[in-house]
Amino acid sequence: MSFYWIKTNAIIKRYFSNYIWDIPNKENRIYLTFDDGPTPEVTEWILELLKNENIKATFFCIGKNIEAQPNIFNSLVKEGHIIGNHTMNHLNGWKNLDENYLDNTKQCETIINKYQDKKPSLFRPPYGRIKRKQAMQLKKQGYKIIMWDVLSADFDTQITPEKCLKNVISSVKSGSIIVFHDSLKASKNLKYTLPKAIQYLKQNGFIFETIS
């Protein structure tokens, strides 16, 4: 990802108002999300941490990774986390024909449906890049397009773990959708940041919820 924003500004939210950037509420509810798994060791580490902290989260999974790691994916489902579609092959919507992109998303949906009874209703575009027509078609199929307003940037190997933590705790507010990644690339920043962020957020009265 060559460009990203840590905290989504109001102009972007207004312009792309048909996407979900946050979930405003008065109860200090926030939403942990994880992209790109399941990944051996990384996703398992997250699951153990969330279990110990009594937190449920939302995982946007890549279809090919589900196929490669069905046991880990089964653990996500069995432990009550919410599963979202992140395409079969982590496609960039801006760089793919609509037909190919939508077909790739359908392939991921088919894989997810092997392991849970209900069709996924949440979709997050890889890199946050999706064309309007692609999004319109997915919404017609019943998907909500889930973006974010707080990006940890754990995937960025050029930033320090301390900076990654600051990205989260300096930007979070009631209703925030926070993005982490259960990938090998993100694991160093993730493993430093996530436990500390959870403790900070709990101490400051935030409540963790899944996206539905």
N, C-alpha and C positions, 0 to 999 in steps of 0.2 A: 504494500500500500504506500504509494508515494506521497499522498496527502491525506491528512486526517485532522479532525477537530476533536479536542478533548471534551469540551462542553458545547453542545449544540446551541446556536444563538436563535433568537426569536425570529429573525428574517427567514432563516432556513426552515424553521418549523411552520411558519405561515405559508411559505411558497409550496412546501410539500405537506400540506395539512391533511392529505388523505392517508398519510402514514402515521404510525403511532410512535411518538418520540419520548413520551413520558406518560404517566398515569396519575394526574393530579388527585390529591386527597388531603384531608386534614388530620389524618391519623399517623403521619410519619411513616407510611408504608413505602418501601422501596423494593426493587426487583433485580436480583442477581441473575445475570445471564452468562452463558458460556458458549462460545462458538468453536466449531471445527473438529470436535471429537466424534466418536470416542477414540482416545489414544491410550495405549498401554502405559501404565504407571501414573501418567498425569491425571487422567480422568478418575482412576482408582483412588489417587491421593485426594482429589477434590471430594469424592464421595465420602471418604472416611472423615474428612474435616467437616463437611456439612452434616453428617450423621452425628458427630460429637457435639456440634453446635445447635442441633435440632433445627436446621434450616432446609427448606425446600427451594429449589432453583429451577430455572428454565434453560434447557440445553438445546441449542440449534445444531443439529448433527448433519454431517456429510454422509450421503448414502454409501459411498465406497468404504468409508471408515466403519460404518455399521456392519457391512458385509464382512469386513476383515476382523472385527471384534464383536461378534454377536453376544458373547458372554458379558462383556462390559456393558453393552447396550441394554441387555436384559436387566442388569443391576440398576441402571438408571430408571427403567420402567417400574421395576418391583419396589424400589425405594420411594416411589411417589413423586418423582420429579416430572416436570412437564417437558414434552419433546416437541421441538419445532423443526421445520424443514429448512435445510441450508444448501440445497441442490445436491445432486449426485456427485459432482466433480468440482465443487467450489468454483462455479463459473462467474465471471464478471459480466453482468447484464449489458453493460455498455459495449462490450466487444463481441457479443454473440447475437446471431439472428434470433428473433422472437420465437420462432418455431423450435429452434434447437434448445433455447433456454427453458422454455415451458416443458418440453419433452424431458429435459434433464431433471427438472423439478418433479415431474410426474414419476420418474424412475426412483427418486429418493422417497417419495410418498409411498410407493409400492413396497419398498424395503421396510419402511417404518411400520406399515400395516401388517407385516409378517409377525411383529412382536407385540403389538398392542391392538386392542379391540376397536379403537376409534381412529378415524382419519385425523392426522394433524391439522390444526386450524391456524397455526402460527407459521409465518415465513419470515426469515431474515435474509436479505440479499447479501452474498459475499461481497466484501469490500464496501458495503453500503451502496452499491452501484446497480441500479435497475432502471430500465426505461419505463416511461409512463404506460405504454401499451402493455408491457409485460406485467406491470403491477395491476392494471385494470383487469387483465385476464385472470390473474391469480385471485383477485378479490371476487370476481364472478364465480370462481370455484370454491369460495367460502373461506379463503385465507385472509387473515389480518397481517398487514406488512409491519413488522416490528423493527424499529430502528433503535435509537438510544439517545440519551442526553448526557451520559457520562461514559467516556472511553478511557479505560485504564492505560491503553497503549502498551500492554504487557508484551505484545508481539515485536515491539521495536527494540532490537538488540543494541541500539545506540544510546538508549537511556538507562539510567541506573535504577535499581529496584526502589531506592528512596524516592526518585522522581515519579515512578509508577504509582507508589502509594499516595504521593501528593496529588497526582492527577485525580484520584478517586475522592479523597477526603476533602479536598478544597472545592469540589464542584457539586457534591451530592446535596440533594434537597428532598423534601417529601415528594414522592411520586417518581423519583429518578429511576431510569432503566440503566443499569451499569453493565458494561461489557468487559468480560474476561475471555481468555481463550484456553481451552484444554488441548494445547498442542505442545510438541517438543520445543519449538522455537520460543514459545512464551513461558516455558516452565520455570526458568530462573527468576524472572520478575514476578511471575504468578505465585510461586511458593514463598517468596518474601512478603509480597503485598497482601494476598488474600487473608491470611490469619490476622494480620495487624488491622486491615480494613474492617473485618468483621468485628473485632473487639472495639475499635473506635466507634463504629456505627451503633453497636449495641449500647455502649456507654453513653452515647448521645441520644438515646431514645428512639432509634429507628427500628422498624419492624420489617422482617423479611417475608415477602410473599412471592408466589408464582404468578406468571401472566396467564390469563385465561381468555 
